[in-house]
Amino acid sequence: MQATQVVSQVEAEMKKALEHTAHEFTTLHTGKAAPSMVDSVMVDAYGSHVRIKDIAAISTPDPRLIVIQPWDKTVLKPIEQAILLANIGLHPSVEGVSIRIPVPELSRERREDLIKVAHKMTEDGRIGIRAARQRGMDAIKALQKAGAVSEDDQKRHEKEIQKKTDHYNLEMGKMLEAKEKELKQI
C-alpha cells in the first residue's frame, strides 16, 4: 500500500465516523416528530426481530405526530409493544389499521439528558476519528521502516493525517453545537 492510499483510507474512515455520528443524532428526539425516532425499533414479528421500517410505512403528517401503517395488520400489537419496550419516551395507540404516536413536549430535565447523550455520541465519534488517525500514523511509520517512503515524506503524510483529524474533529464539534442548539430550542 502506498502512503497516499493510507491517507485517503484514513480520511474515508474519519468521514464514516462523522456520518455515523450524524445518523445517531437523528435518533435524538427533539420534540419534533421524525420517522427516524422509531424506524430502527426492533419488533418481534414473523418469528424473528425486524425493524419497523421493514414492515411498515412511517410518516409524520404534522410536527407532533408519527403515524405507522404496517403492511400487515397482524403486526399492529407487536409494533405497539416494541415501541413501549424501546423506552424512547413515546406512547403509541392503535387506531384502526395504523398506530398514532403523539410526540410530547420535552421537559427541561429531558432536554439536559438528551444533551448529555449527544455529548456521548460525539465523543464516540471522536474516538473513531482518533482510532483512524492512529491506524494511519502506524501504517505510514511501517512504510517508512520498510523503505517505501522517505523520512521527509513520512513527516509530510503524518502532518496531512493530523490536518484531516483536526478538520473532522472541528466538524464533529459544529454538529454537536447545532444539535445542542436544536435541543435547547423550545
C-alpha positions in Angstrom: 0.0 0.0 0.0 1.2 3.5 -0.8 1.3 6.4 1.5 -1.3 8.3 -0.5 -3.6 5.3 -0.2 -3.1 5.2 3.5 -4.0 8.9 3.8 -7.2 8.5 1.7 -8.2 5.4 3.6 -7.8 7.4 6.9 -9.9 10.2 5.6 -12.6 7.7 4.5 -12.7 6.2 8.0 -12.9 9.7 9.5 -15.8 10.6 7.2 -17.6 7.4 8.1 -17.2 8.2 11.8 -18.7 11.7 11.2 -21.6 10.3 9.2 -22.3 7.7 11.8 -22.5 10.3 14.5 -24.8 12.5 12.3 -27.1 9.5 11.9 -27.0 8.8 15.6 -28.1 12.4 16.2 -31.2 11.9 14.1 -32.4 9.4 16.7 -32.4 12.0 19.4 -35.9 13.2 19.9 -36.1 17.0 19.9 -39.8 17.5 20.3 -40.5 17.4 16.6 -41.8 14.2 15.0 -39.4 12.4 12.7 -39.6 8.9 11.3 -36.0 8.2 12.4 -37.3 8.2 16.0 -38.9 4.8 15.6 -37.7 3.3 12.3 -34.9 1.2 13.8 -37.0 -0.1 16.8 -36.9 -3.9 16.6 -40.2 -5.8 16.5 -40.9 -9.5 17.2 -42.8 -10.4 14.1 -42.9 -13.3 11.7 -40.8 -15.4 14.1 -37.8 -13.0 14.1 -36.7 -9.5 15.0 -37.3 -6.9 12.3 -37.1 -3.1 12.2 -40.3 -1.2 12.0 -39.3 0.5 8.8 -39.0 -3.0 7.2 -42.6 -3.9 7.9 -44.5 -0.6 7.8 -44.7 2.9 6.3 -43.8 5.6 8.7 -44.9 9.2 8.2 -45.2 12.5 10.1 -48.4 14.2 9.0 -47.7 17.1 11.4 -44.8 18.2 13.6 -46.2 16.5 16.7 -47.4 13.2 15.3 -45.9 10.0 13.9 -48.1 7.6 12.1 -47.1 4.0 11.4 -49.1 1.9 8.9 -48.0 -1.7 8.8 -48.4 -3.6 5.5 -49.8 -6.5 7.5 -52.5 -5.7 10.2 -51.4 -8.7 12.3 -48.2 -6.8 13.4 -50.1 -3.8 14.9 -49.9 -5.0 18.5 -46.2 -6.3 18.3 -45.2 -2.8 16.9 -47.0 -1.1 19.7 -45.3 -3.3 22.3 -41.9 -2.9 20.7 -42.2 0.9 20.9 -43.3 0.8 24.5 -40.4 -1.6 25.4 -37.9 0.5 23.5 -38.2 3.1 26.3 -37.9 6.1 24.0 -40.4 8.2 25.8 -43.2 7.6 23.2 -46.7 6.2 23.9 -48.3 4.7 20.8 -52.0 4.0 20.4 -53.6 1.7 17.8 -56.3 3.3 15.8 -57.9 1.1 13.1 -55.2 0.0 10.7 -52.5 2.4 11.9 -50.6 3.4 15.0 -50.5 7.0 16.1 -47.8 8.3 18.3 -48.1 11.8 19.7 -44.7 13.4 20.3 -44.7 15.1 23.7 -43.1 18.4 24.5 -39.7 17.9 26.1 -39.1 18.9 29.8 -36.0 20.8 30.8 -34.6 17.7 32.5 -35.2 15.6 29.4 -33.5 18.2 27.2 -30.5 18.2 29.5 -30.4 14.4 29.4 -30.5 14.4 25.6 -27.7 17.0 25.5 -25.6 14.6 27.6 -26.4 11.7 25.2 -25.4 14.0 22.3 -22.1 14.7 24.0 -21.5 10.9 24.5 -22.3 10.2 20.8 -19.9 13.0 19.8 -17.2 11.5 22.0 -17.8 8.1 20.5 -17.4 9.7 17.0 -14.2 11.4 18.1 -12.8 8.1 19.4 -13.5 6.7 15.9 -11.6 9.6 14.3 -8.6 9.2 16.7 -8.5 5.4 16.0 -8.4 6.1 12.3 -5.6 8.6 12.9 -3.6 6.1 14.9 -4.0 3.4 12.3 -2.9 5.8 9.6 0.1 7.0 11.6 1.2 3.4 12.3 0.8 2.5 8.6 2.9 5.5 7.5 5.6 4.5 10.0 5.6 1.0 8.8 6.0 2.2 5.2 9.0 4.3 6.3 10.6 1.4 8.1 10.1 -0.8 5.1 11.8 1.9 2.9 8.7 2.6 0.8 8.7 6.3 1.8 11.5 8.7 2.9 11.6 10.2 6.4 10.6 13.6 4.9 7.6 12.0 3.1 6.6 10.2 6.4 6.6 13.6 8.2 4.6 15.2 5.4 2.0 12.4 5.4 1.7 12.5 9.2 1.1 16.2 9.1 -1.6 15.6 6.4 -3.3 13.0 8.6 -3.2 15.3 11.6 -4.7 18.1 9.5 -7.6 15.8 8.5 -8.0 14.7 12.1 -8.3 18.4 13.2 -10.8 19.1 10.4 -13.1 16.2 11.2 -12.9 16.9 15.0 -13.9 20.5 14.2 -16.8 19.3 12.0 -17.9 17.0 14.9 -17.9 20.0 17.3 -20.0 22.0 14.9 -22.5 19.2 14.6 -22.7 18.9 18.4 -23.2 22.7 18.8 -26.0 22.6 16.2 -27.7 19.6 18.0 -27.4 21.3 21.4 -29.0 24.5 20.0 -31.8 22.4 18.5 -32.3 20.5 21.8 -32.4 23.8 23.8 -34.9 25.4 21.4 -38.4 25.4 22.9 
